[in-house]
Amino acid sequence: MKQMNKWLFLFLLLLVVALVGCSSDKKSTSSTTPDKEDKGNTEKVSLTIGSWRTEDVAKYEKVIALFNEQHPDINIAFNPTKNTEYNTVLNTALQAGEGPDIFHLRPYAAGLKLAEAGYVEKITGLKGLDAYPEEALIASCDQEGNQYGVPINLSSTQFFYNKKIFKDNNLEIPTTWDEFIALNDKLLEKGITPIAMGTKEGWLLSLLHGIVGPAIYEGNDFYQAVLAGEKDFTDPKFIESIQVMNDLKKYFPANSEGLGMDDIRTLFALGDAAMFPLGSWEIPVVLEMNPDLDLGYFPIPSKAGNKTVTTWVDGSFAINANSKHKDAAKLFLEFLTTKEFGELFVKEFSMISAIPGITSDNALLNDISKSTENEATPYMWVTNFTGGDPTTKSLLESELQGMYLGQVTPEEVAKKVQENAKTWFTPFQK
């Protein structure tokens, strides 16, 4: 009997162990399949954005907040670098296999160089891109049709002016080039600095030439002839456009060789200069410095009275080919193509959205936007002459700086620009 009880005890013990084991197995299996509560605890993804727009940190915080209403699981940090240091910082990071997940891509050839080097993710077919016109997409599209960036804004350059100074001195907006020069002379006679411009930063000089150059060589006809190789930078009209740049120096502030962007912006914003030849992106920056400034603009008139506003796509957002979070980055780029983003962009940034059909409550911005539709000429130094080593654009800038220091003549500037462009610009090699 005792023997029988012993075997019965062992049987019951094994049965208990087996039941416990089954219970344990069931718990392990269920943990590999997330339930609803587990899905709510999805791990967040963190992205970084690189840009040259250091002045836009607060604005991009609003953009990211709007994006997070639909994608709360994607953290984004906007980490801009000073404009003049951005290219070097970004290129160094990309070459090291690092860099931000998303970054501001310079327009046209400058940005496409990064794509050719394999640093930029192709986004051809990205949801929302089909709404953009070809003119906007081409700024970040290679010759094979591969798209690398979502266009953000159209930029324009023109002369801004202080309406109060004009009104107090009975000055009118010029309708011809000769009237423009006469306007500058009147301002000088009255002891007012006509043009807020400095020559310390080269990019300001190519930008200024992009504004006044078309007034001298009559805009798009010369531009089209250059693209076709029918004219080049030894053309007398082009040399005259460089001479005009030199002639304008007497209307710049004193010691303009030592003035940079911050200096000339401050001069204009505080009413110490009457005109400011700069881009549409400066509107919110200047008005933030002086909300009471009565700001106007005018397209530059040519000798024949033709008016031009210089325009281009000023940057796109692209994805780092080495990003570990490309899917999340694509969601953000898709968001940048939406009407919701476009409306927030024009409201907060006071810039012209690249998304078709987006308008602004800002009358000045809307007027400039209409000028870009009716009086546009391409900013050829950005759209077509960022090739070469050094680039033709950067060589023009350094030569213009030399001209303002009295080291080279306008003819020598034009000659060196032509020699540089001929080394790589196919239409000049015929």
C-alpha positions as CSV (number, residue, x, y, z in Angstrom):
1,M,0.0,0.0,0.0
2,K,2.8,2.3,0.9
3,Q,4.5,1.5,-2.4
4,M,1.3,2.4,-4.3
5,N,0.9,5.8,-2.5
6,K,4.5,6.6,-3.4
7,W,3.8,6.1,-7.2
8,L,0.6,8.1,-6.9
9,F,2.5,11.0,-5.2
10,L,5.1,11.0,-8.0
11,F,2.4,11.0,-10.7
12,L,0.6,14.0,-9.1
13,L,3.9,15.9,-8.8
14,L,4.7,15.4,-12.5
15,L,1.2,16.5,-13.4
16,V,1.7,19.8,-11.4
17,V,5.1,20.5,-13.1
18,A,3.6,19.9,-16.5
19,L,0.7,22.3,-15.9
20,V,3.1,25.0,-14.6
21,G,5.3,24.5,-17.6
22,C,2.3,24.9,-20.0
23,S,1.3,28.1,-18.2
24,S,4.8,29.5,-18.6
25,D,4.9,28.7,-22.3
26,K,1.7,30.5,-23.0
27,K,3.0,33.8,-21.3
28,S,6.2,33.8,-23.4
29,T,4.4,33.4,-26.7
30,S,1.9,36.2,-26.1
31,S,4.7,38.7,-25.3
32,T,6.1,38.5,-28.8
33,T,2.9,39.9,-30.3
34,P,2.2,43.5,-29.2
35,D,-1.3,44.1,-27.9
36,K,-3.0,47.5,-28.3
37,E,-1.3,48.9,-25.2
38,D,2.1,48.0,-26.6
39,K,1.3,49.7,-29.9
40,G,0.6,52.9,-28.0
41,N,4.1,52.8,-26.7
42,T,5.8,52.8,-30.1
43,E,9.4,53.9,-29.9
44,K,9.9,57.5,-31.1
45,V,12.2,58.3,-34.1
46,S,14.5,61.4,-33.8
47,L,15.4,63.4,-36.9
48,T,17.7,66.4,-37.3
49,I,17.4,69.1,-40.0
50,G,20.4,71.0,-41.3
51,S,19.9,74.5,-42.8
52,W,21.6,77.8,-43.5
53,R,18.6,79.7,-42.1
54,T,19.8,80.5,-38.6
55,E,17.1,83.2,-38.4
56,D,14.3,80.8,-38.8
57,V,14.6,78.6,-35.7
58,A,11.3,79.8,-34.0
59,K,9.5,79.5,-37.4
60,Y,10.6,75.9,-38.0
61,E,9.5,75.0,-34.4
62,K,6.0,75.9,-35.6
63,V,6.4,73.8,-38.8
64,I,7.5,70.8,-36.7
65,A,4.6,71.3,-34.3
66,L,2.2,71.2,-37.2
67,F,3.8,68.1,-38.6
68,N,3.7,66.4,-35.1
69,E,-0.1,66.8,-35.0
70,Q,-0.1,64.0,-37.5
71,H,3.1,62.3,-36.5
72,P,3.6,62.6,-32.8
73,D,6.1,59.7,-32.8
74,I,8.7,61.6,-34.8
75,N,10.9,64.0,-32.9
76,I,12.6,66.6,-35.1
77,A,15.4,69.1,-34.2
78,F,16.1,72.0,-36.5
79,N,19.9,72.7,-36.2
80,P,20.9,75.5,-38.6
81,T,24.5,76.7,-39.4
82,K,25.6,80.2,-40.3
83,N,25.0,80.8,-44.0
84,T,28.6,81.5,-44.9
85,E,29.7,78.3,-43.1
86,Y,26.9,76.0,-44.0
87,N,28.4,74.4,-47.2
88,T,31.7,73.5,-45.6
89,V,30.0,72.1,-42.4
90,L,27.5,70.1,-44.4
91,N,30.0,68.8,-46.9
92,T,32.4,67.7,-44.2
93,A,29.7,65.8,-42.3
94,L,28.4,64.1,-45.4
95,Q,31.9,63.0,-46.5
96,A,32.3,61.4,-43.1
97,G,29.1,59.5,-43.5
98,E,27.3,61.7,-41.0
99,G,25.3,64.9,-41.2
100,P,21.6,65.7,-40.5
101,D,18.8,63.3,-41.6
102,I,17.2,66.1,-43.6
103,F,19.0,69.1,-45.0
104,H,18.5,72.3,-46.9
105,L,19.8,71.6,-50.4
106,R,21.4,74.5,-52.3
107,P,19.6,75.0,-55.7
108,Y,20.7,73.9,-59.1
109,A,24.3,72.7,-59.7
110,A,25.6,73.4,-56.2
111,G,23.1,71.0,-54.7
112,L,23.2,68.4,-57.5
113,K,27.0,68.0,-56.9
114,L,26.1,66.4,-53.5
115,A,23.6,64.2,-55.3
116,E,26.2,63.1,-57.9
117,A,28.5,62.3,-55.0
118,G,25.9,59.9,-53.6
119,Y,25.1,61.9,-50.4
120,V,21.4,62.6,-51.3
121,E,18.5,60.1,-51.3
122,K,16.5,60.0,-54.5
123,I,12.8,61.0,-53.9
124,T,11.5,60.6,-57.4
125,G,7.8,59.8,-57.1
126,L,7.4,61.1,-53.6
127,K,3.8,61.8,-52.7
128,G,2.9,65.4,-53.4
129,L,5.7,66.3,-55.9
130,D,3.4,66.0,-58.9
131,A,1.7,69.3,-57.9
132,Y,4.9,71.3,-58.6
133,P,5.7,72.9,-62.0
134,E,8.8,71.7,-63.8
135,E,10.5,75.1,-63.2
136,A,10.3,74.5,-59.5
137,L,11.4,70.8,-59.5
138,I,14.4,71.4,-61.9
139,A,16.3,73.2,-59.1
140,S,16.9,69.7,-57.5
141,C,16.5,67.4,-60.4
142,D,19.4,65.9,-62.4
143,Q,19.6,65.4,-66.2
144,E,18.4,61.8,-65.8
145,G,15.2,63.0,-64.2
146,N,16.0,61.9,-60.7
147,Q,14.4,64.2,-58.1
148,Y,16.4,64.9,-54.9
149,G,14.6,67.8,-53.1
150,V,11.2,69.2,-52.3
151,P,11.2,72.9,-53.4
152,I,10.4,75.2,-50.5
153,N,10.3,78.8,-51.8
154,L,10.8,81.0,-54.8
155,S,13.1,83.9,-54.1
156,S,13.4,87.2,-55.9
157,T,15.8,90.1,-55.7
158,Q,14.8,93.7,-56.3
159,F,15.4,97.1,-54.8
160,F,13.5,97.7,-51.5
161,Y,13.1,101.3,-50.5
162,N,12.1,103.4,-47.5
163,K,8.8,105.0,-48.4
164,K,9.2,107.7,-45.7
165,I,12.5,108.9,-47.1
166,F,11.1,109.0,-50.6
167,K,8.0,110.9,-49.5
168,D,9.9,113.4,-47.3
169,N,12.2,114.2,-50.2
170,N,9.6,114.2,-53.0
171,L,11.3,111.2,-54.7
172,E,9.6,108.9,-57.2
173,I,10.2,105.3,-58.1
174,P,12.4,105.3,-61.2
175,T,11.0,104.1,-64.5
176,T,14.2,104.0,-66.5
177,W,17.9,103.4,-65.7
178,D,18.7,107.1,-66.1
179,E,16.0,108.0,-63.6
180,F,17.5,105.4,-61.2
181,I,20.9,107.1,-61.4
182,A,19.3,110.6,-61.0
183,L,17.5,109.3,-57.9
184,N,20.8,108.2,-56.4
185,D,22.4,111.6,-57.2
186,K,19.5,113.4,-55.5
187,L,19.8,111.3,-52.4
188,L,23.6,112.0,-52.2
189,E,22.9,115.7,-52.6
190,K,20.6,115.6,-49.6
191,G,23.2,113.8,-47.5
192,I,21.3,110.5,-47.5
193,T,23.1,107.2,-48.3
194,P,21.3,105.9,-51.4
195,I,22.1,102.2,-51.4
196,A,22.8,99.9,-48.4
197,M,25.4,97.7,-49.8
198,G,28.8,96.4,-48.7
199,T,31.5,94.5,-50.6
200,K,32.9,92.4,-47.7
201,E,30.8,89.3,-48.5
202,G,31.2,88.2,-52.1
203,W,27.8,86.7,-52.4
204,L,26.2,90.1,-52.0
205,L,28.1,91.2,-55.2
206,S,26.9,88.4,-57.4
207,L,23.4,89.1,-56.0
208,L,23.7,92.8,-56.8
209,H,24.9,92.0,-60.4
210,G,21.9,89.7,-60.7
211,I,19.6,92.7,-60.1
212,V,21.3,95.5,-62.1
213,G,23.0,93.4,-64.8
214,P,19.7,92.6,-66.7
215,A,18.9,96.4,-66.7
216,I,22.1,96.9,-68.7
217,Y,22.1,94.0,-71.1
218,E,18.3,94.1,-71.4
219,G,17.4,90.9,-69.4
220,N,16.2,87.7,-71.0
221,D,17.4,88.2,-74.6
222,F,21.1,88.3,-73.5
223,Y,20.5,85.4,-71.0
224,Q,19.0,83.2,-73.7
225,A,21.8,84.1,-76.1
226,V,24.4,83.1,-73.5
227,L,22.7,79.8,-72.9
228,A,22.7,79.2,-76.6
229,G,26.4,80.1,-76.8
230,E,25.6,83.0,-79.2
231,K,27.0,85.5,-76.7
232,D,29.5,85.3,-73.9
233,F,31.0,87.4,-71.1
234,T,33.2,89.3,-73.4
235,D,30.2,91.0,-74.9
236,P,30.3,94.8,-74.6
237,K,26.9,94.8,-72.9
238,F,28.2,92.4,-70.2
239,I,31.4,94.4,-69.7
240,E,29.2,97.5,-69.3
241,S,27.1,95.7,-66.6
242,I,30.3,95.2,-64.6
243,Q,31.3,98.8,-65.2
244,V,27.9,99.9,-63.8
245,M,28.6,97.8,-60.7
246,N,31.8,99.8,-60.2
247,D,30.0,103.1,-60.8
248,L,27.4,102.4,-58.1
249,K,30.1,102.3,-55.4
250,K,29.8,106.0,-54.8
251,Y,26.2,105.4,-53.7
252,F,27.2,102.8,-51.1
253,P,27.9,103.7,-47.4
254,A,31.3,105.0,-46.4
255,N,33.9,102.2,-45.9
256,S,31.7,99.7,-47.8
257,E,34.6,97.4,-48.2
258,G,34.3,96.4,-44.5
259,L,30.5,96.1,-44.5
260,G,28.7,92.7,-44.6
261,M,25.1,91.5,-44.6
262,D,24.3,92.3,-41.0
263,D,25.8,95.9,-41.4
264,I,23.8,96.8,-44.5
265,R,20.6,95.3,-43.2
266,T,20.9,97.4,-40.0
267,L,21.6,100.5,-42.0
268,F,18.4,100.1,-44.1
269,A,16.2,98.9,-41.2
270,L,17.1,101.9,-39.1
271,G,16.5,104.4,-41.9
272,D,20.2,105.2,-42.4
273,A,20.0,104.3,-46.1
274,A,17.2,104.8,-48.6
275,M,17.4,101.6,-50.7
276,F,18.3,98.0,-50.1
277,P,19.0,95.7,-53.1
278,L,18.3,92.3,-51.6
279,G,16.0,89.3,-51.6
280,S,12.4,88.8,-50.7
281,W,13.5,86.7,-47.8
282,E,14.7,89.9,-46.1
283,I,11.2,91.3,-45.6
284,P,10.5,89.6,-42.3
285,V,14.0,90.1,-41.0
286,V,14.1,93.8,-41.7
287,L,10.5,94.3,-40.3
288,E,11.4,92.4,-37.2
289,M,14.3,94.8,-36.6
290,N,12.0,97.8,-37.3
291,P,8.3,97.1,-37.3
292,D,7.5,100.7,-38.1
293,L,9.6,100.8,-41.3
294,D,7.3,101.6,-44.3
295,L,8.8,99.3,-46.8
296,G,8.3,99.3,-50.6
297,Y,10.0,97.7,-53.6
298,F,10.5,98.3,-57.3
299,P,11.7,96.2,-60.2
300,I,14.9,97.6,-61.6
301,P,14.2,99.5,-64.9
302,S,16.5,99.3,-67.9
303,K,17.5,102.2,-70.2
304,A,14.5,101.3,-72.4
305,G,12.2,101.1,-69.4
306,N,11.9,97.4,-69.3
307,K,11.5,96.1,-65.7
308,T,12.9,93.0,-64.2
309,V,12.8,91.1,-60.9
310,T,15.4,88.4,-60.6
311,T,13.9,85.0,-59.5
312,W,14.9,81.4,-58.7
313,V,14.0,78.4,-56.6
314,D,16.0,79.1,-53.4
315,G,16.7,75.7,-51.9
316,S,14.9,72.4,-51.4
317,F,14.8,70.0,-48.5
318,A,16.5,66.6,-49.2
319,I,17.2,63.4,-47.3
320,N,20.7,62.3,-46.3
321,A,21.5,59.0,-48.1
322,N,23.1,57.7,-45.0
323,S,20.2,58.5,-42.7
324,K,19.0,55.6,-40.5
325,H,15.5,57.0,-40.6
326,K,14.7,57.5,-44.3
327,D,11.0,56.5,-44.0
328,A,10.4,59.0,-41.2
329,A,12.3,61.6,-43.2
330,K,10.1,60.9,-46.3
331,L,7.0,61.5,-44.2
332,F,8.4,65.0,-43.3
333,L,9.2,65.8,-46.9
334,E,5.7,64.7,-48.0
335,F,4.3,67.0,-45.4
336,L,6.3,69.9,-47.0
337,T,4.3,69.4,-50.2
338,T,0.9,70.0,-48.5
339,K,-1.3,73.0,-48.6
340,E,-1.2,73.1,-44.8
341,F,2.5,73.6,-44.8
342,G,2.4,76.1,-47.7
343,E,-0.1,78.3,-45.9
344,L,1.9,78.2,-42.6
345,F,5.0,78.9,-44.6
346,V,3.8,82.2,-46.2
347,K,2.3,83.3,-42.9
348,E,5.3,82.7,-40.7
349,F,8.2,83.1,-43.1
350,S,6.7,85.9,-45.3
351,M,8.2,84.2,-48.4
352,I,6.8,83.1,-51.7
353,S,5.8,79.4,-51.4
354,A,6.9,77.0,-54.2
355,I,3.6,75.2,-53.8
356,P,1.3,76.4,-56.6
357,G,-1.8,78.3,-55.5
358,I,-0.6,79.5,-52.1
359,T,-1.2,83.2,-51.5
360,S,-0.4,85.5,-48.6
361,D,-2.1,88.1,-46.5
362,N,1.1,90.3,-46.9
363,A,0.3,92.8,-49.7
364,L,4.0,93.5,-50.3
365,L,4.8,89.8,-50.7
366,N,1.8,89.3,-53.0
367,D,2.9,92.3,-55.2
368,I,6.4,90.8,-55.5
369,S,4.9,87.4,-56.3
370,K,3.0,89.0,-59.2
371,S,6.3,90.6,-60.4
372,T,7.9,87.2,-60.4
373,E,5.1,86.1,-62.7
374,N,5.3,89.0,-65.1
375,E,8.8,90.6,-64.9
376,A,11.0,87.7,-64.0
377,T,14.5,87.1,-65.2
378,P,16.6,84.1,-64.0
379,Y,19.4,84.7,-61.5
380,M,21.8,83.1,-63.9
381,W,24.8,83.0,-61.5
382,V,22.7,80.6,-59.4
383,T,20.7,78.8,-62.1
384,N,23.4,78.2,-64.7
385,F,26.9,79.3,-63.5
386,T,27.6,77.4,-60.3
387,G,29.8,74.9,-62.2
388,G,33.6,75.0,-62.4
389,D,36.4,74.9,-59.8
390,P,36.2,77.5,-58.5
391,T,32.7,78.1,-59.7
392,T,32.1,80.8,-62.1
393,K,29.8,82.5,-59.6
394,S,32.4,82.5,-56.8
395,L,35.1,83.7,-59.3
396,L,32.8,86.6,-60.3
397,E,32.4,87.5,-56.6
398,S,36.1,87.5,-55.8
399,E,36.9,89.5,-59.0
400,L,34.3,92.0,-58.1
401,Q,35.7,92.4,-54.6
402,G,39.1,93.0,-56.3
403,M,37.5,95.6,-58.6
404,Y,36.1,97.5,-55.6
405,L,39.6,97.5,-54.1
406,G,41.0,98.9,-57.3
407,Q,43.0,95.8,-58.1
408,V,41.3,94.9,-61.4
409,T,39.3,96.7,-64.1
410,P,35.8,95.8,-65.2
411,E,37.2,94.5,-68.5
412,E,39.6,92.2,-66.6
413,V,36.7,90.9,-64.4
414,A,34.7,90.0,-67.5
415,K,37.7,88.4,-69.2
416,K,38.4,86.2,-66.1
417,V,34.8,85.2,-65.8
418,Q,34.7,84.2,-69.4
419,E,37.9,82.1,-69.1
420,N,36.5,80.3,-66.1
421,A,33.1,79.6,-67.7
422,K,34.7,78.3,-70.9
423,T,36.5,75.5,-68.9
424,W,33.2,73.8,-68.2
425,F,30.2,75.6,-69.8
426,T,29.5,73.5,-72.9
427,P,27.8,76.3,-75.0
428,F,31.1,78.3,-74.7
429,Q,33.2,75.4,-76.0
430,K,31.7,75.3,-79.5
